[in-house]
Amino acid sequence: MIQNVSVIGLGKLGASMAGAFASRGLNVIGVDINQQSVDLVNEGRAPVQETDLEKYISENRERIHATLNHEEAVLNSDISFVIVPTPSDENGSFSLQYAGWAYKELGRAIGKKDGYHNVVLTSTVLPGASRYGLLPILEKQSGKNAGQDFGVCYSPEFIALGSIINDFLHPDFTLLGELDTKCGDQVEDIYRRVMLNGAPCKRMSLENAELTKISVNAFVTTKISFANMLADLCEEIPGGDVDVVTDALGADKRIGAKYLKGAISFGGPCFPRDNVALGYLAKQLGRQAVISETTDMYNRSIPEAIVERVKPMAGKGKTVAVLGLSYKPMSHVVEEAAGIFLARSLAASGVRVVAYDPLANDSAASELKGKVVVLKSLQQCLDQADVVLVTTQDKEFAEIKASDLKSGGGPVVVYDFWRALGDDVRNSEHVKYIGAGLAKDSQKIADRLEQLWDLNP
Ligand SMILES: NC(=O)c1ccc[n+]([C@@H]2O[C@H](COP(=O)([O-])OP(=O)(O)OC[C@H]3O[C@@H](n4cnc5c(N)ncnc54)[C@H](O)[C@@H]3O)[C@@H](O)[C@H]2O)c1
């Protein structure tokens, strides 16, 4: 039974994985190329910001050791989980640049090791990357044979930033691509001991697992986009309310309620890029991933359409406040966030934009440098804003009252993409409230629908 594991890459996922493994009694050697990350872990501290990570590392300190040296990790463990960046390249594929470098180091170390060593890739890659991109590096550098002297697996995680450790320990299922049964058995045994909920392990070929991983995000984002499309339609139907529709829709067990809330475009480090990657893969295979390509195209069109809608409301002398700059509530991650796009595009078209986020202000400020004023408090934003765009479901925004908004100078437009604000704002005569996915009470909308059904024109 394997007791000593190594984790290559102590970033958001790797450090969390190291903490989670150690909390379940495994001895963990963590490797990173960044001296500071190594030092922090050895001091019992979190190398990156992530919920409970510091607690997991400090409480299990006696079972975690970090090093810069891949060889030390390979020689003192039986299995290595590799979780280094695989950034998107200009074609939309995932670059193996970092993984290739790590596999070189691991291969050299395996060459010096007497016994069998199992190498498990956890980073997101496209089908074929493990077998045809990375396995040959291990064979070349070690001078040994895959399957015989070392194992090759692909086993990605299904986690969300902000709940990585909890998600890792309580997965719906674990996904395991294996070169052969021997290396797969080792990984499944570790998962059985580590995961807290007895999740089933789906075992398959390396390529099927690589495809499954990106398919999960591609499918979930298609579902989100479907709800966004319904929200758009609801705005043109008398009495239309997307929450009423999706609530019923989600009650159908074939569909389910999760990720079915019409609101704004999805963002973050994974969702958008996985659709692009699937589109790229399909093209390389002589096929077309039409659904993923459309999901991506539709998703990118949403903030663009919002900008066109807001511009006429934000004429000369007006200020727009963008509330929410991260890609989801209570996160500091601003990658592909709708709020960042809106703030940047509106500012580029000459609108004065102020912005605020409870956690992402610092990362947003560097993204929006010189173009948008990122303010320290919500109230500072509201004091100046003629138009307020609420892009995330942060609790602080849901508590906005009409009396917090700017007074004088006409009604303040509040565009609430998640329909999070209360009646006090919605019903205030000083506010022009726009809830995404909610129809305006308008004769024009009713007339249009009536015309559609006029059987005696
Ligand atoms: N962040 C997410 O939400 C998420 C979700 C699912 C999957 N993933 C995938 O997980 C992988 C890692 O993501 P992350 O967010 O943890 O990245 P990250 O950038 O936070 O961490 C990667 C770490 O790897 C280290 N590293 C790079 N090359 C190395 C090497 N040769 N040896 C040792 N360490 C090395 C870096 O110094 C860094 O600390 C990516 O493939 C990503 O697509 C990420």
The ligand as an SDF file (V2000), in Angstrom:
LIG
                    3D

 44 48  0  0  0  0  0  0  0  0999 V2000
   -7.1890   26.7330  -11.3760 N   0  0  0  0  0  0  0  0  0  0  0  0
   -8.2740   26.0090  -11.6610 C   0  0  0  0  0  0  0  0  0  0  0  0
   -9.4110   26.3850  -11.4040 O   0  0  0  0  0  0  0  0  0  0  0  0
   -8.1150   24.6530  -12.2880 C   0  0  0  0  0  0  0  0  0  0  0  0
   -9.1900   23.7560  -12.2960 C   0  0  0  0  0  0  0  0  0  0  0  0
   -9.0270   22.5050  -12.8940 C   0  0  0  0  0  0  0  0  0  0  0  0
   -7.8220   22.2000  -13.4810 C   0  0  0  0  0  0  0  0  0  0  0  0
   -6.8010   23.0890  -13.4780 N   0  0  0  0  0  0  0  0  0  0  0  0
   -5.5460   22.7240  -14.1080 C   0  0  0  0  0  0  0  0  0  0  0  0
   -4.5710   22.4700  -13.1230 O   0  0  0  0  0  0  0  0  0  0  0  0
   -3.2970   22.8330  -13.5770 C   0  0  0  0  0  0  0  0  0  0  0  0
   -2.6100   23.7050  -12.5450 C   0  0  0  0  0  0  0  0  0  0  0  0
   -3.4460   24.7610  -12.2170 O   0  0  0  0  0  0  0  0  0  0  0  0
   -3.1710   25.7150  -10.9720 P   0  0  0  0  0  0  0  0  0  0  0  0
   -4.3160   26.6710  -10.9450 O   0  0  0  0  0  0  0  0  0  0  0  0
   -2.8440   24.9320   -9.7380 O   0  0  0  0  0  0  0  0  0  0  0  0
   -1.8390   26.4620  -11.4670 O   0  0  0  0  0  0  0  0  0  0  0  0
   -0.8530   27.4380  -10.6540 P   0  0  0  0  0  0  0  0  0  0  0  0
   -0.2740   28.3430  -11.6450 O   0  0  0  0  0  0  0  0  0  0  0  0
   -1.5620   27.9930   -9.4570 O   0  0  0  0  0  0  0  0  0  0  0  0
    0.2810   26.4510  -10.0790 O   0  0  0  0  0  0  0  0  0  0  0  0
    1.2130   25.7610  -10.8420 C   0  0  0  0  0  0  0  0  0  0  0  0
    2.4840   25.5990  -10.0230 C   0  0  0  0  0  0  0  0  0  0  0  0
    3.3530   24.7530  -10.7360 O   0  0  0  0  0  0  0  0  0  0  0  0
    4.6740   25.2120  -10.5320 C   0  0  0  0  0  0  0  0  0  0  0  0
    5.5410   24.6400  -11.5730 N   0  0  0  0  0  0  0  0  0  0  0  0
    5.6650   24.9900  -12.8780 C   0  0  0  0  0  0  0  0  0  0  0  0
    6.5390   24.1990  -13.5090 N   0  0  0  0  0  0  0  0  0  0  0  0
    6.9770   23.3030  -12.5780 C   0  0  0  0  0  0  0  0  0  0  0  0
    7.8820   22.2240  -12.5970 C   0  0  0  0  0  0  0  0  0  0  0  0
    8.5410   21.8770  -13.6970 N   0  0  0  0  0  0  0  0  0  0  0  0
    8.0890   21.5430  -11.4660 N   0  0  0  0  0  0  0  0  0  0  0  0
    7.4540   21.8730  -10.3510 C   0  0  0  0  0  0  0  0  0  0  0  0
    6.5880   22.8890  -10.2540 N   0  0  0  0  0  0  0  0  0  0  0  0
    6.3440   23.5980  -11.3510 C   0  0  0  0  0  0  0  0  0  0  0  0
    4.5440   26.7250  -10.5660 C   0  0  0  0  0  0  0  0  0  0  0  0
    5.6460   27.3490   -9.9620 O   0  0  0  0  0  0  0  0  0  0  0  0
    3.2320   26.8920   -9.7570 C   0  0  0  0  0  0  0  0  0  0  0  0
    3.4930   27.0200   -8.3780 O   0  0  0  0  0  0  0  0  0  0  0  0
   -3.5040   23.4770  -14.9540 C   0  0  0  0  0  0  0  0  0  0  0  0
   -3.3420   22.5030  -15.9510 O   0  0  0  0  0  0  0  0  0  0  0  0
   -4.9630   23.8390  -14.9290 C   0  0  0  0  0  0  0  0  0  0  0  0
   -5.5330   23.8310  -16.2090 O   0  0  0  0  0  0  0  0  0  0  0  0
   -6.9110   24.3060  -12.8690 C   0  0  0  0  0  0  0  0  0  0  0  0
  1  2  1  0
  2  3  2  0
  2  4  1  0
  4  5  1  0
  4 44  2  0
  5  6  2  0
  6  7  1  0
  7  8  2  0
  8  9  1  0
  8 44  1  0
  9 10  1  0
  9 42  1  0
 10 11  1  0
 11 12  1  0
 11 40  1  0
 12 13  1  0
 13 14  1  0
 14 15  2  0
 14 16  1  0
 14 17  1  0
 17 18  1  0
 18 19  2  0
 18 20  1  0
 18 21  1  0
 21 22  1  0
 22 23  1  0
 23 24  1  0
 23 38  1  0
 24 25  1  0
 25 26  1  0
 25 36  1  0
 26 27  1  0
 26 35  1  0
 27 28  2  0
 28 29  1  0
 29 30  1  0
 29 35  2  0
 30 31  1  0
 30 32  2  0
 32 33  1  0
 33 34  2  0
 34 35  1  0
 36 37  1  0
 36 38  1  0
 38 39  1  0
 40 41  1  0
 40 42  1  0
 42 43  1  0
M  CHG  2   8   1  16  -1
M  END
$$$$
